[in-house]
Amino acid sequence: MKKYLLLGGLAVAALLLVIFGPTLLNLYRLQNYVSASAEAAQADAGPWPRTTEVCTTCHGVKGNSVNGNYPALAGQPAPYLAAQLQHFASGARVNPNMGPLAMTMKPAEVDALAAYFARQPALPNPYFKPDPQVSAKGEKLVEGAGCAACHGAQMMGQEQFPRLAGQGYEYLVRQLDAFAGGARTEATGTMQRLAVAASPDDRKAMATYLANLPPSAK
């Protein structure tokens, strides 16, 4: 009797394995994937709670904004990001959202946030479709203004100078207009002089070219 019960139990187990085996295997794989993803996320962005999660709403996943009104943070130089957060905190740069957030951050949190976004791969601007003639005009204006001297040959930024390649068109126009109108300043005065010298159409053309310029790998 025991022999028959054992054989019956084995048969039932084999049947259950045939029926539910693939599902159990998939659940096991999913658990491993979730665990590995969580470990990778913690290694990249740190333990919860994460300030980076607050940034996603406006600046996109891992700093790759899909809304042209908000700047992409991915691939930005860490010194630039840290400096801008400090400017928002001090009121040197005014924004109703960034100001209060930056004021709550400790120096170590600022540095960690800047380092996190700096190491994220920058993705192209997928939704902006430029006018080719306007973009060509903007390229000449950018080259003529010598923007590469500060922002790098590929407009990927360096040290205190931001990445411009692949930034949102609306954001770029707004910043150029802010420099032209004096609402935004920077220490060298270069951006103010450049923006003032450019006409509104020139500023739009430069923004068109830069927004359409694919970010390069660093």
Order of alpha helices (4+ residues) and beta strands (2+ residues): alpha-alpha-alpha-alpha-alpha-alpha-alpha-alpha-alpha-alpha
